[in-house]
C-alpha cells in the first residue's frame, strides 16, 4: 500500500512538471504578426505587466501604481484586496 501511494506521488510530481503552466516571465513577442496590442501579465512580478503598443515593436514593462498588482483577468492593476493569484500561461507566440 505504501509503495502504491509513493508511486502515485511520483507520477503526480512528474506530471506537474509537464503541466501547461508557463515558466517564463510572460513577455509577449509584439513583433509577431499574430499578436494583438494590449496588456499581458508579467508571470514573475505581479506589480508589473507587459504592453504591446504597436505590432512590430518591442513590449514595454509597465509598473502598477503603489499598493496594486496586475490582475490578468481584468487586464488592469487592482488593489491587493481584490488581487488573486491566477495560473500563469505562456505569452503569445512563446
PDB file of N, CA, C and O in Angstrom:
ATOM      1  N   UNK A   1       0.820  -1.198   0.000  1.00  0.00           N
ATOM      2  CA  UNK A   1       0.000   0.000   0.000  1.00  0.00           C
ATOM      3  C   UNK A   1       0.868   1.267   0.000  1.00  0.00           C
ATOM      4  O   UNK A   1       0.594   2.224  -0.725  1.00  0.00           O
ATOM      5  N   UNK A   2       1.920   1.250   0.832  1.00  0.00           N
ATOM      6  CA  UNK A   2       2.800   2.409   0.878  1.00  0.00           C
ATOM      7  C   UNK A   2       3.522   2.598  -0.455  1.00  0.00           C
ATOM      8  O   UNK A   2       3.747   3.729  -0.888  1.00  0.00           O
ATOM      9  N   UNK A   3       3.878   1.511  -1.091  1.00  0.00           N
ATOM     10  CA  UNK A   3       4.568   1.590  -2.379  1.00  0.00           C
ATOM     11  C   UNK A   3       3.648   2.184  -3.436  1.00  0.00           C
ATOM     12  O   UNK A   3       4.086   2.997  -4.250  1.00  0.00           O
ATOM     13  N   UNK A   4       2.392   1.791  -3.434  1.00  0.00           N
ATOM     14  CA  UNK A   4       1.430   2.321  -4.403  1.00  0.00           C
ATOM     15  C   UNK A   4       1.221   3.816  -4.184  1.00  0.00           C
ATOM     16  O   UNK A   4       1.147   4.584  -5.144  1.00  0.00           O
ATOM     17  N   UNK A   5       1.126   4.226  -2.923  1.00  0.00           N
ATOM     18  CA  UNK A   5       0.956   5.647  -2.613  1.00  0.00           C
ATOM     19  C   UNK A   5       2.173   6.446  -3.064  1.00  0.00           C
ATOM     20  O   UNK A   5       2.036   7.526  -3.639  1.00  0.00           O
ATOM     21  N   UNK A   6       3.351   5.917  -2.803  1.00  0.00           N
ATOM     22  CA  UNK A   6       4.578   6.597  -3.222  1.00  0.00           C
ATOM     23  C   UNK A   6       4.650   6.696  -4.734  1.00  0.00           C
ATOM     24  O   UNK A   6       5.082   7.717  -5.270  1.00  0.00           O
ATOM     25  N   UNK A   7       4.236   5.654  -5.423  1.00  0.00           N
ATOM     26  CA  UNK A   7       4.230   5.667  -6.883  1.00  0.00           C
ATOM     27  C   UNK A   7       3.266   6.712  -7.423  1.00  0.00           C
ATOM     28  O   UNK A   7       3.575   7.401  -8.395  1.00  0.00           O
ATOM     29  N   UNK A   8       2.110   6.832  -6.804  1.00  0.00           N
ATOM     30  CA  UNK A   8       1.130   7.845  -7.224  1.00  0.00           C
ATOM     31  C   UNK A   8       1.707   9.245  -7.024  1.00  0.00           C
ATOM     32  O   UNK A   8       1.540  10.112  -7.881  1.00  0.00           O
ATOM     33  N   UNK A   9       2.376   9.465  -5.916  1.00  0.00           N
ATOM     34  CA  UNK A   9       3.000  10.772  -5.668  1.00  0.00           C
ATOM     35  C   UNK A   9       4.071  11.087  -6.705  1.00  0.00           C
ATOM     36  O   UNK A   9       4.154  12.215  -7.189  1.00  0.00           O
ATOM     37  N   UNK A  10       4.875  10.117  -7.041  1.00  0.00           N
ATOM     38  CA  UNK A  10       5.930  10.324  -8.038  1.00  0.00           C
ATOM     39  C   UNK A  10       5.321  10.657  -9.401  1.00  0.00           C
ATOM     40  O   UNK A  10       5.784  11.571 -10.083  1.00  0.00           O
ATOM     41  N   UNK A  11       4.291   9.919  -9.794  1.00  0.00           N
ATOM     42  CA  UNK A  11       3.633  10.176 -11.078  1.00  0.00           C
ATOM     43  C   UNK A  11       3.012  11.570 -11.084  1.00  0.00           C
ATOM     44  O   UNK A  11       3.118  12.287 -12.080  1.00  0.00           O
ATOM     45  N   UNK A  12       2.368  11.962  -9.990  1.00  0.00           N
ATOM     46  CA  UNK A  12       1.765  13.295  -9.914  1.00  0.00           C
ATOM     47  C   UNK A  12       2.825  14.385 -10.014  1.00  0.00           C
ATOM     48  O   UNK A  12       2.611  15.403 -10.672  1.00  0.00           O
ATOM     49  N   UNK A  13       3.970  14.175  -9.361  1.00  0.00           N
ATOM     50  CA  UNK A  13       5.046  15.156  -9.412  1.00  0.00           C
ATOM     51  C   UNK A  13       5.591  15.302 -10.828  1.00  0.00           C
ATOM     52  O   UNK A  13       5.795  16.419 -11.304  1.00  0.00           O
ATOM     53  N   UNK A  14       5.824  14.198 -11.490  1.00  0.00           N
ATOM     54  CA  UNK A  14       6.343  14.231 -12.862  1.00  0.00           C
ATOM     55  C   UNK A  14       5.329  14.881 -13.792  1.00  0.00           C
ATOM     56  O   UNK A  14       5.705  15.674 -14.656  1.00  0.00           O
ATOM     57  N   UNK A  15       4.053  14.561 -13.631  1.00  0.00           N
ATOM     58  CA  UNK A  15       3.010  15.151 -14.478  1.00  0.00           C
ATOM     59  C   UNK A  15       2.932  16.653 -14.272  1.00  0.00           C
ATOM     60  O   UNK A  15       2.728  17.396 -15.233  1.00  0.00           O
ATOM     61  N   UNK A  16       3.091  17.116 -13.038  1.00  0.00           N
ATOM     62  CA  UNK A  16       3.018  18.556 -12.786  1.00  0.00           C
ATOM     63  C   UNK A  16       4.181  19.294 -13.435  1.00  0.00           C
ATOM     64  O   UNK A  16       4.057  20.471 -13.775  1.00  0.00           O
ATOM     65  N   UNK A  17       5.300  18.618 -13.609  1.00  0.00           N
ATOM     66  CA  UNK A  17       6.455  19.246 -14.262  1.00  0.00           C
ATOM     67  C   UNK A  17       6.179  19.515 -15.733  1.00  0.00           C
ATOM     68  O   UNK A  17       6.799  20.396 -16.329  1.00  0.00           O
ATOM     69  N   UNK A  18       5.258  18.764 -16.321  1.00  0.00           N
ATOM     70  CA  UNK A  18       4.926  18.933 -17.730  1.00  0.00           C
ATOM     71  C   UNK A  18       3.592  19.646 -17.933  1.00  0.00           C
ATOM     72  O   UNK A  18       3.046  19.625 -19.036  1.00  0.00           O
ATOM     73  N   UNK A  19       3.069  20.266 -16.901  1.00  0.00           N
ATOM     74  CA  UNK A  19       1.787  20.974 -16.996  1.00  0.00           C
ATOM     75  C   UNK A  19       1.916  22.155 -17.953  1.00  0.00           C
ATOM     76  O   UNK A  19       3.025  22.551 -18.312  1.00  0.00           O
ATOM     77  N   UNK A  20       0.792  22.710 -18.359  1.00  0.00           N
ATOM     78  CA  UNK A  20       0.781  23.794 -19.342  1.00  0.00           C
ATOM     79  C   UNK A  20       1.134  25.145 -18.739  1.00  0.00           C
ATOM     80  O   UNK A  20       1.186  26.141 -19.460  1.00  0.00           O
ATOM     81  N   UNK A  21       1.374  25.202 -17.452  1.00  0.00           N
ATOM     82  CA  UNK A  21       1.708  26.471 -16.827  1.00  0.00           C
ATOM     83  C   UNK A  21       3.022  27.005 -17.373  1.00  0.00           C
ATOM     84  O   UNK A  21       3.931  26.246 -17.710  1.00  0.00           O
ATOM     85  N   UNK A  22       3.102  28.295 -17.452  1.00  0.00           N
ATOM     86  CA  UNK A  22       4.281  28.948 -18.002  1.00  0.00           C
ATOM     87  C   UNK A  22       5.418  28.993 -16.989  1.00  0.00           C
ATOM     88  O   UNK A  22       5.200  29.118 -15.784  1.00  0.00           O
ATOM     89  N   UNK A  23       6.618  28.889 -17.502  1.00  0.00           N
ATOM     90  CA  UNK A  23       7.812  29.056 -16.686  1.00  0.00           C
ATOM     91  C   UNK A  23       8.628  30.238 -17.213  1.00  0.00           C
ATOM     92  O   UNK A  23       9.836  30.323 -16.990  1.00  0.00           O
ATOM     93  N   UNK A  24       7.948  31.149 -17.917  1.00  0.00           N
ATOM     94  CA  UNK A  24       8.606  32.343 -18.463  1.00  0.00           C
ATOM     95  C   UNK A  24       8.066  33.579 -17.756  1.00  0.00           C
ATOM     96  O   UNK A  24       7.132  33.488 -16.958  1.00  0.00           O
ATOM     97  N   UNK A  25       8.649  34.720 -18.048  1.00  0.00           N
ATOM     98  CA  UNK A  25       8.167  35.959 -17.438  1.00  0.00           C
ATOM     99  C   UNK A  25       6.901  36.490 -18.116  1.00  0.00           C
ATOM    100  O   UNK A  25       6.357  37.508 -17.686  1.00  0.00           O
ATOM    101  N   UNK A  26       6.431  35.829 -19.152  1.00  0.00           N
ATOM    102  CA  UNK A  26       5.203  36.239 -19.822  1.00  0.00           C
ATOM    103  C   UNK A  26       5.384  37.314 -20.871  1.00  0.00           C
ATOM    104  O   UNK A  26       4.403  37.815 -21.422  1.00  0.00           O
ATOM    105  N   UNK A  27       6.623  37.676 -21.157  1.00  0.00           N
ATOM    106  CA  UNK A  27       6.888  38.738 -22.129  1.00  0.00           C
ATOM    107  C   UNK A  27       6.421  38.303 -23.518  1.00  0.00           C
ATOM    108  O   UNK A  27       6.920  37.315 -24.057  1.00  0.00           O
ATOM    109  N   UNK A  28       5.467  39.035 -24.103  1.00  0.00           N
ATOM    110  CA  UNK A  28       4.969  38.667 -25.433  1.00  0.00           C
ATOM    111  C   UNK A  28       5.930  39.095 -26.534  1.00  0.00           C
ATOM    112  O   UNK A  28       6.764  39.979 -26.340  1.00  0.00           O
ATOM    113  N   UNK A  29       5.802  38.468 -27.667  1.00  0.00           N
ATOM    114  CA  UNK A  29       6.588  38.849 -28.846  1.00  0.00           C
ATOM    115  C   UNK A  29       5.719  39.766 -29.697  1.00  0.00           C
ATOM    116  O   UNK A  29       5.004  39.309 -30.589  1.00  0.00           O
ATOM    117  N   UNK A  30       5.788  41.048 -29.415  1.00  0.00           N
ATOM    118  CA  UNK A  30       4.951  42.027 -30.111  1.00  0.00           C
ATOM    119  C   UNK A  30       5.341  42.195 -31.574  1.00  0.00           C
ATOM    120  O   UNK A  30       4.622  42.827 -32.348  1.00  0.00           O
ATOM    121  N   UNK A  31       6.475  41.630 -31.947  1.00  0.00           N
ATOM    122  CA  UNK A  31       6.901  41.771 -33.337  1.00  0.00           C
ATOM    123  C   UNK A  31       6.215  40.743 -34.236  1.00  0.00           C
ATOM    124  O   UNK A  31       6.256  40.865 -35.460  1.00  0.00           O
ATOM    125  N   UNK A  32       5.582  39.729 -33.633  1.00  0.00           N
ATOM    126  CA  UNK A  32       4.887  38.719 -34.435  1.00  0.00           C
ATOM    127  C   UNK A  32       3.585  39.295 -34.986  1.00  0.00           C
ATOM    128  O   UNK A  32       2.900  40.056 -34.304  1.00  0.00           O
ATOM    129  N   UNK A  33       3.255  38.936 -36.195  1.00  0.00           N
ATOM    130  CA  UNK A  33       2.070  39.491 -36.841  1.00  0.00           C
ATOM    131  C   UNK A  33       0.763  39.029 -36.204  1.00  0.00           C
ATOM    132  O   UNK A  33      -0.261  39.698 -36.345  1.00  0.00           O
ATOM    133  N   UNK A  34       0.786  37.883 -35.499  1.00  0.00           N
ATOM    134  CA  UNK A  34      -0.454  37.367 -34.932  1.00  0.00           C
ATOM    135  C   UNK A  34      -0.683  37.800 -33.485  1.00  0.00           C
ATOM    136  O   UNK A  34      -1.570  37.258 -32.825  1.00  0.00           O
ATOM    137  N   UNK A  35       0.086  38.755 -32.976  1.00  0.00           N
ATOM    138  CA  UNK A  35      -0.100  39.256 -31.618  1.00  0.00           C
ATOM    139  C   UNK A  35      -0.836  40.587 -31.662  1.00  0.00           C
ATOM    140  O   UNK A  35      -0.421  41.528 -32.339  1.00  0.00           O
ATOM    141  N   UNK A  36      -1.937  40.641 -30.924  1.00  0.00           N
ATOM    142  CA  UNK A  36      -2.703  41.894 -30.847  1.00  0.00           C
ATOM    143  C   UNK A  36      -2.036  42.829 -29.845  1.00  0.00           C
ATOM    144  O   UNK A  36      -1.276  42.393 -28.980  1.00  0.00           O
ATOM    145  N   UNK A  37      -2.325  44.094 -29.972  1.00  0.00           N
ATOM    146  CA  UNK A  37      -1.825  45.039 -28.978  1.00  0.00           C
ATOM    147  C   UNK A  37      -2.629  44.835 -27.696  1.00  0.00           C
ATOM    148  O   UNK A  37      -3.746  44.319 -27.734  1.00  0.00           O
ATOM    149  N   UNK A  38      -2.066  45.236 -26.578  1.00  0.00           N
ATOM    150  CA  UNK A  38      -2.765  45.102 -25.308  1.00  0.00           C
ATOM    151  C   UNK A  38      -1.828  44.859 -24.155  1.00  0.00           C
ATOM    152  O   UNK A  38      -0.610  44.980 -24.284  1.00  0.00           O
ATOM    153  N   UNK A  39      -2.416  44.512 -23.017  1.00  0.00           N
ATOM    154  CA  UNK A  39      -1.673  44.278 -21.781  1.00  0.00           C
ATOM    155  C   UNK A  39      -1.562  42.782 -21.519  1.00  0.00           C
ATOM    156  O   UNK A  39      -2.502  42.023 -21.752  1.00  0.00           O
ATOM    157  N   UNK A  40      -0.384  42.372 -21.026  1.00  0.00           N
ATOM    158  CA  UNK A  40      -0.125  40.974 -20.760  1.00  0.00           C
ATOM    159  C   UNK A  40       0.527  40.827 -19.396  1.00  0.00           C
ATOM    160  O   UNK A  40       1.351  41.655 -19.009  1.00  0.00           O
ATOM    161  N   UNK A  41       0.176  39.812 -18.688  1.00  0.00           N
ATOM    162  CA  UNK A  41       0.682  39.559 -17.345  1.00  0.00           C
ATOM    163  C   UNK A  41       2.194  39.322 -17.340  1.00  0.00           C
ATOM    164  O   UNK A  41       2.726  38.657 -18.228  1.00  0.00           O
ATOM    165  N   UNK A  42       2.877  39.868 -16.337  1.00  0.00           N
ATOM    166  CA  UNK A  42       4.267  39.520 -16.070  1.00  0.00           C
ATOM    167  C   UNK A  42       4.209  38.363 -15.078  1.00  0.00           C
ATOM    168  O   UNK A  42       3.801  38.548 -13.932  1.00  0.00           O
ATOM    169  N   UNK A  43       4.614  37.178 -15.510  1.00  0.00           N
ATOM    170  CA  UNK A  43       4.489  35.986 -14.673  1.00  0.00           C
ATOM    171  C   UNK A  43       5.435  35.967 -13.487  1.00  0.00           C
ATOM    172  O   UNK A  43       5.231  35.184 -12.559  1.00  0.00           O
ATOM    173  N   UNK A  44       6.456  36.799 -13.487  1.00  0.00           N
ATOM    174  CA  UNK A  44       7.423  36.819 -12.388  1.00  0.00           C
ATOM    175  C   UNK A  44       7.145  37.916 -11.362  1.00  0.00           C
ATOM    176  O   UNK A  44       7.562  37.799 -10.209  1.00  0.00           O
ATOM    177  N   UNK A  45       6.453  38.968 -11.760  1.00  0.00           N
ATOM    178  CA  UNK A  45       6.268  40.124 -10.885  1.00  0.00           C
ATOM    179  C   UNK A  45       4.834  40.647 -11.009  1.00  0.00           C
ATOM    180  O   UNK A  45       4.494  41.246 -12.029  1.00  0.00           O
ATOM    181  N   UNK A  46       3.992  40.437 -10.005  1.00  0.00           N
ATOM    182  CA  UNK A  46       2.603  40.879 -10.113  1.00  0.00           C
ATOM    183  C   UNK A  46       2.426  42.392 -10.059  1.00  0.00           C
ATOM    184  O   UNK A  46       1.331  42.897 -10.305  1.00  0.00           O
ATOM    185  N   UNK A  47       3.492  43.117  -9.741  1.00  0.00           N
ATOM    186  CA  UNK A  47       3.383  44.578  -9.706  1.00  0.00           C
ATOM    187  C   UNK A  47       3.738  45.214 -11.050  1.00  0.00           C
ATOM    188  O   UNK A  47       3.776  46.439 -11.169  1.00  0.00           O
ATOM    189  N   UNK A  48       3.997  44.386 -12.057  1.00  0.00           N
ATOM    190  CA  UNK A  48       4.333  44.884 -13.399  1.00  0.00           C
ATOM    191  C   UNK A  48       3.555  44.093 -14.439  1.00  0.00           C
ATOM    192  O   UNK A  48       3.099  42.981 -14.175  1.00  0.00           O
ATOM    193  N   UNK A  49       3.407  44.677 -15.623  1.00  0.00           N
ATOM    194  CA  UNK A  49       2.776  43.984 -16.742  1.00  0.00           C
ATOM    195  C   UNK A  49       3.416  44.457 -18.038  1.00  0.00           C
ATOM    196  O   UNK A  49       4.087  45.488 -18.078  1.00  0.00           O
ATOM    197  N   UNK A  50       3.196  43.686 -19.094  1.00  0.00           N
ATOM    198  CA  UNK A  50       3.750  43.997 -20.419  1.00  0.00           C
ATOM    199  C   UNK A  50       2.688  44.664 -21.273  1.00  0.00           C
ATOM    200  O   UNK A  50       1.507  44.329 -21.185  1.00  0.00           O
ATOM    201  N   UNK A  51       3.114  45.610 -22.100  1.00  0.00           N
ATOM    202  CA  UNK A  51       2.200  46.273 -23.027  1.00  0.00           C
ATOM    203  C   UNK A  51       2.768  46.207 -24.434  1.00  0.00           C
ATOM    204  O   UNK A  51       3.912  46.591 -24.678  1.00  0.00           O
ATOM    205  N   UNK A  52       1.951  45.715 -25.352  1.00  0.00           N
ATOM    206  CA  UNK A  52       2.272  45.784 -26.784  1.00  0.00           C
ATOM    207  C   UNK A  52       1.481  46.973 -27.324  1.00  0.00           C
ATOM    208  O   UNK A  52       0.266  46.897 -27.509  1.00  0.00           O
ATOM    209  N   UNK A  53       2.186  48.060 -27.571  1.00  0.00           N
ATOM    210  CA  UNK A  53       1.517  49.263 -28.037  1.00  0.00           C
ATOM    211  C   UNK A  53       1.296  49.248 -29.541  1.00  0.00           C
ATOM    212  O   UNK A  53       0.318  49.799 -30.047  1.00  0.00           O
ATOM    213  N   UNK A  54       2.227  48.604 -30.251  1.00  0.00           N
ATOM    214  CA  UNK A  54       2.163  48.585 -31.699  1.00  0.00           C
ATOM    215  C   UNK A  54       2.786  47.285 -32.188  1.00  0.00           C
ATOM    216  O   UNK A  54       3.862  46.898 -31.732  1.00  0.00           O
ATOM    217  N   UNK A  55       2.113  46.613 -33.112  1.00  0.00           N
ATOM    218  CA  UNK A  55       2.660  45.380 -33.659  1.00  0.00           C
ATOM    219  C   UNK A  55       3.967  45.710 -34.374  1.00  0.00           C
ATOM    220  O   UNK A  55       4.040  46.677 -35.132  1.00  0.00           O
ATOM    221  N   UNK A  56       4.978  44.915 -34.132  1.00  0.00           N
ATOM    222  CA  UNK A  56       6.272  45.139 -34.754  1.00  0.00           C
ATOM    223  C   UNK A  56       7.269  45.825 -33.847  1.00  0.00           C
ATOM    224  O   UNK A  56       8.440  45.953 -34.204  1.00  0.00           O
ATOM    225  N   UNK A  57       6.824  46.276 -32.665  1.00  0.00           N
ATOM    226  CA  UNK A  57       7.728  46.928 -31.711  1.00  0.00           C
ATOM    227  C   UNK A  57       7.902  46.047 -30.482  1.00  0.00           C
ATOM    228  O   UNK A  57       7.079  45.169 -30.223  1.00  0.00           O
ATOM    229  N   UNK A  58       8.949  46.274 -29.741  1.00  0.00           N
ATOM    230  CA  UNK A  58       9.197  45.517 -28.515  1.00  0.00           C
ATOM    231  C   UNK A  58       8.178  45.879 -27.441  1.00  0.00           C
ATOM    232  O   UNK A  58       7.711  47.017 -27.403  1.00  0.00           O
ATOM    233  N   UNK A  59       7.820  44.933 -26.562  1.00  0.00           N
ATOM    234  CA  UNK A  59       6.888  45.240 -25.479  1.00  0.00           C
ATOM    235  C   UNK A  59       7.541  46.135 -24.428  1.00  0.00           C
ATOM    236  O   UNK A  59       8.764  46.174 -24.298  1.00  0.00           O
ATOM    237  N   UNK A  60       6.719  46.837 -23.700  1.00  0.00           N
ATOM    238  CA  UNK A  60       7.172  47.719 -22.636  1.00  0.00           C
ATOM    239  C   UNK A  60       6.753  47.120 -21.298  1.00  0.00           C
ATOM    240  O   UNK A  60       5.626  46.649 -21.151  1.00  0.00           O
ATOM    241  N   UNK A  61       7.652  47.137 -20.332  1.00  0.00           N
ATOM    242  CA  UNK A  61       7.328  46.702 -18.977  1.00  0.00           C
ATOM    243  C   UNK A  61       6.799  47.913 -18.216  1.00  0.00           C
ATOM    244  O   UNK A  61       7.483  48.929 -18.094  1.00  0.00           O
ATOM    245  N   UNK A  62       5.583  47.796 -17.709  1.00  0.00           N
ATOM    246  CA  UNK A  62       4.917  48.924 -17.052  1.00  0.00           C
ATOM    247  C   UNK A  62       4.657  48.572 -15.587  1.00  0.00           C
ATOM    248  O   UNK A  62       4.144  47.491 -15.295  1.00  0.00           O
ATOM    249  N   UNK A  63       5.008  49.476 -14.657  1.00  0.00           N
ATOM    250  CA  UNK A  63       4.716  49.206 -13.246  1.00  0.00           C
ATOM    251  C   UNK A  63       3.283  49.602 -12.899  1.00  0.00           C
ATOM    252  O   UNK A  63       2.749  50.570 -13.440  1.00  0.00           O
ATOM    253  N   UNK A  64       2.670  48.848 -11.995  1.00  0.00           N
ATOM    254  CA  UNK A  64       1.367  49.236 -11.456  1.00  0.00           C
ATOM    255  C   UNK A  64       1.582  50.347 -10.425  1.00  0.00           C
ATOM    256  O   UNK A  64       2.676  50.480  -9.876  1.00  0.00           O
ATOM    257  N   UNK A  65       0.565  51.126 -10.166  1.00  0.00           N
ATOM    258  CA  UNK A  65       0.683  52.112  -9.078  1.00  0.00           C
ATOM    259  C   UNK A  65       0.955  51.411  -7.750  1.00  0.00           C
ATOM    260  O   UNK A  65       0.656  50.226  -7.597  1.00  0.00           O
ATOM    261  N   UNK A  66       1.516  52.132  -6.802  1.00  0.00           N
ATOM    262  CA  UNK A  66       1.812  51.541  -5.492  1.00  0.00           C
ATOM    263  C   UNK A  66       0.549  50.945  -4.884  1.00  0.00           C
ATOM    264  O   UNK A  66      -0.559  51.438  -5.096  1.00  0.00           O
ATOM    265  N   UNK A  67       0.743  49.876  -4.126  1.00  0.00           N
ATOM    266  CA  UNK A  67      -0.334  49.168  -3.429  1.00  0.00           C
ATOM    267  C   UNK A  67      -1.312  48.461  -4.365  1.00  0.00           C
ATOM    268  O   UNK A  67      -2.450  48.185  -3.984  1.00  0.00           O
ATOM    269  N   UNK A  68      -0.861  48.163  -5.612  1.00  0.00           N
ATOM    270  CA  UNK A  68      -1.711  47.430  -6.547  1.00  0.00           C
ATOM    271  C   UNK A  68      -0.899  46.345  -7.243  1.00  0.00           C
ATOM    272  O   UNK A  68       0.332  46.363  -7.231  1.00  0.00           O
ATOM    273  N   UNK A  69      -1.608  45.410  -7.843  1.00  0.00           N
ATOM    274  CA  UNK A  69      -0.996  44.347  -8.626  1.00  0.00           C
ATOM    275  C   UNK A  69      -1.810  44.123  -9.882  1.00  0.00           C
ATOM    276  O   UNK A  69      -3.006  44.415  -9.909  1.00  0.00           O
ATOM    277  N   UNK A  70      -1.174  43.606 -10.925  1.00  0.00           N
ATOM    278  CA  UNK A  70      -1.852  43.384 -12.201  1.00  0.00           C
ATOM    279  C   UNK A  70      -2.669  42.101 -12.118  1.00  0.00           C
ATOM    280  O   UNK A  70      -2.138  41.041 -11.784  1.00  0.00           O
ATOM    281  N   UNK A  71      -3.951  42.199 -12.420  1.00  0.00           N
ATOM    282  CA  UNK A  71      -4.849  41.053 -12.447  1.00  0.00           C
ATOM    283  C   UNK A  71      -5.191  40.777 -13.904  1.00  0.00           C
ATOM    284  O   UNK A  71      -5.911  41.546 -14.540  1.00  0.00           O
ATOM    285  N   UNK A  72      -4.671  39.679 -14.420  1.00  0.00           N
ATOM    286  CA  UNK A  72      -4.797  39.380 -15.847  1.00  0.00           C
ATOM    287  C   UNK A  72      -6.248  39.266 -16.295  1.00  0.00           C
ATOM    288  O   UNK A  72      -6.590  39.714 -17.390  1.00  0.00           O
ATOM    289  N   UNK A  73      -7.098  38.680 -15.476  1.00  0.00           N
ATOM    290  CA  UNK A  73      -8.498  38.516 -15.878  1.00  0.00           C
ATOM    291  C   UNK A  73      -9.207  39.852 -16.066  1.00  0.00           C
ATOM    292  O   UNK A  73     -10.191  39.930 -16.802  1.00  0.00           O
ATOM    293  N   UNK A  74      -8.723  40.896 -15.414  1.00  0.00           N
ATOM    294  CA  UNK A  74      -9.293  42.242 -15.588  1.00  0.00           C
ATOM    295  C   UNK A  74      -8.451  43.116 -16.504  1.00  0.00           C
ATOM    296  O   UNK A  74      -8.875  44.199 -16.906  1.00  0.00           O
ATOM    297  N   UNK A  75      -7.246  42.635 -16.833  1.00  0.00           N
ATOM    298  CA  UNK A  75      -6.316  43.391 -17.689  1.00  0.00           C
ATOM    299  C   UNK A  75      -6.030  44.776 -17.119  1.00  0.00           C
ATOM    300  O   UNK A  75      -5.894  45.749 -17.862  1.00  0.00           O
ATOM    301  N   UNK A  76      -5.939  44.853 -15.779  1.00  0.00           N
ATOM    302  CA  UNK A  76      -5.629  46.134 -15.151  1.00  0.00           C
ATOM    303  C   UNK A  76      -5.044  45.892 -13.761  1.00  0.00           C
ATOM    304  O   UNK A  76      -5.094  44.783 -13.228  1.00  0.00           O
ATOM    305  N   UNK A  77      -4.493  46.950 -13.198  1.00  0.00           N
ATOM    306  CA  UNK A  77      -3.966  46.895 -11.840  1.00  0.00           C
ATOM    307  C   UNK A  77      -5.120  47.087 -10.867  1.00  0.00           C
ATOM    308  O   UNK A  77      -5.970  47.958 -11.054  1.00  0.00           O
ATOM    309  N   UNK A  78      -5.138  46.265  -9.830  1.00  0.00           N
ATOM    310  CA  UNK A  78      -6.198  46.340  -8.825  1.00  0.00           C
ATOM    311  C   UNK A  78      -5.552  46.379  -7.439  1.00  0.00           C
ATOM    312  O   UNK A  78      -4.387  46.016  -7.279  1.00  0.00           O
ATOM    313  N   UNK A  79      -6.305  46.814  -6.461  1.00  0.00           N
ATOM    314  CA  UNK A  79      -5.811  46.826  -5.089  1.00  0.00           C
ATOM    315  C   UNK A  79      -5.551  45.415  -4.608  1.00  0.00           C
ATOM    316  O   UNK A  79      -6.147  44.458  -5.100  1.00  0.00           O
ATOM    317  N   UNK A  80      -4.647  45.293  -3.631  1.00  0.00           N
ATOM    318  CA  UNK A  80      -4.276  43.965  -3.150  1.00  0.00           C
ATOM    319  C   UNK A  80      -5.465  43.232  -2.534  1.00  0.00           C
ATOM    320  O   UNK A  80      -5.470  42.002  -2.492  1.00  0.00           O
ATOM    321  N   UNK A  81      -6.469  43.960  -2.057  1.00  0.00           N
ATOM    322  CA  UNK A  81      -7.646  43.294  -1.501  1.00  0.00           C
ATOM    323  C   UNK A  81      -8.498  42.633  -2.586  1.00  0.00           C
ATOM    324  O   UNK A  81      -9.320  41.768  -2.282  1.00  0.00           O
ATOM    325  N   UNK A  82      -8.312  43.030  -3.847  1.00  0.00           N
ATOM    326  CA  UNK A  82      -9.042  42.440  -4.972  1.00  0.00           C
ATOM    327  C   UNK A  82      -8.186  41.462  -5.771  1.00  0.00           C
ATOM    328  O   UNK A  82      -8.708  40.651  -6.536  1.00  0.00           O
ATOM    329  N   UNK A  83      -6.874  41.542  -5.590  1.00  0.00           N
ATOM    330  CA  UNK A  83      -5.959  40.719  -6.382  1.00  0.00           C
ATOM    331  C   UNK A  83      -6.016  39.271  -5.924  1.00  0.00           C
ATOM    332  O   UNK A  83      -6.050  38.999  -4.724  1.00  0.00           O
ATOM    333  N   UNK A  84      -6.026  38.344  -6.868  1.00  0.00           N
ATOM    334  CA  UNK A  84      -5.957  36.913  -6.576  1.00  0.00           C
ATOM    335  C   UNK A  84      -4.932  36.279  -7.503  1.00  0.00           C
ATOM    336  O   UNK A  84      -4.708  36.756  -8.616  1.00  0.00           O
ATOM    337  N   UNK A  85      -4.313  35.203  -7.037  1.00  0.00           N
ATOM    338  CA  UNK A  85      -3.349  34.500  -7.879  1.00  0.00           C
ATOM    339  C   UNK A  85      -4.092  33.793  -8.992  1.00  0.00           C
ATOM    340  O   UNK A  85      -5.112  33.144  -8.758  1.00  0.00           O
ATOM    341  N   UNK A  86      -3.577  33.921 -10.206  1.00  0.00           N
ATOM    342  CA  UNK A  86      -4.129  33.218 -11.366  1.00  0.00           C
ATOM    343  C   UNK A  86      -3.006  32.410 -11.995  1.00  0.00           C
ATOM    344  O   UNK A  86      -1.848  32.827 -11.987  1.00  0.00           O
ATOM    345  N   UNK A  87      -3.353  31.264 -12.534  1.00  0.00           N
ATOM    346  CA  UNK A  87      -2.336  30.404 -13.125  1.00  0.00           C
ATOM    347  C   UNK A  87      -1.649  31.119 -14.282  1.00  0.00           C
ATOM    348  O   UNK A  87      -2.317  31.685 -15.146  1.00  0.00           O
ATOM    349  N   UNK A  88      -0.313  31.096 -14.304  1.00  0.00           N
ATOM    350  CA  UNK A  88       0.398  31.723 -15.410  1.00  0.00           C
ATOM    351  C   UNK A  88       0.295  30.875 -16.679  1.00  0.00           C
ATOM    352  O   UNK A  88       0.077  29.665 -16.615  1.00  0.00           O
ATOM    353  N   UNK A  89       0.450  31.511 -17.801  1.00  0.00           N
ATOM    354  CA  UNK A  89       0.437  30.810 -19.081  1.00  0.00           C
ATOM    355  C   UNK A  89       1.494  31.426 -19.966  1.00  0.00           C
ATOM    356  O   UNK A  89       1.982  32.526 -19.707  1.00  0.00           O
ATOM    357  N   UNK A  90       1.845  30.697 -21.024  1.00  0.00           N
ATOM    358  CA  UNK A  90       2.854  31.209 -21.935  1.00  0.00           C
ATOM    359  C   UNK A  90       2.341  32.461 -22.647  1.00  0.00           C
ATOM    360  O   UNK A  90       1.153  32.565 -22.954  1.00  0.00           O
ATOM    361  N   UNK A  91       3.224  33.392 -22.902  1.00  0.00           N
ATOM    362  CA  UNK A  91       2.818  34.607 -23.625  1.00  0.00           C
ATOM    363  C   UNK A  91       2.518  34.269 -25.088  1.00  0.00           C
ATOM    364  O   UNK A  91       2.903  33.208 -25.579  1.00  0.00           O
ATOM    365  N   UNK A  92       1.837  35.168 -25.768  1.00  0.00           N
ATOM    366  CA  UNK A  92       1.575  34.939 -27.195  1.00  0.00           C
ATOM    367  C   UNK A  92       2.875  34.691 -27.952  1.00  0.00           C
ATOM    368  O   UNK A  92       3.875  35.372 -27.721  1.00  0.00           O
ATOM    369  N   UNK A  93       2.858  33.745 -28.827  1.00  0.00           N
ATOM    370  CA  UNK A  93       3.957  33.331 -29.708  1.00  0.00           C
ATOM    371  C   UNK A  93       5.119  32.684 -28.956  1.00  0.00           C
ATOM    372  O   UNK A  93       6.206  32.558 -29.519  1.00  0.00           O
ATOM    373  N   UNK A  94       4.926  32.271 -27.704  1.00  0.00           N
ATOM    374  CA  UNK A  94       6.012  31.623 -26.955  1.00  0.00           C
ATOM    375  C   UNK A  94       6.265  30.226 -27.502  1.00  0.00           C
ATOM    376  O   UNK A  94       7.140  29.517 -27.005  1.00  0.00           O
TER     377      UNK A  94
END
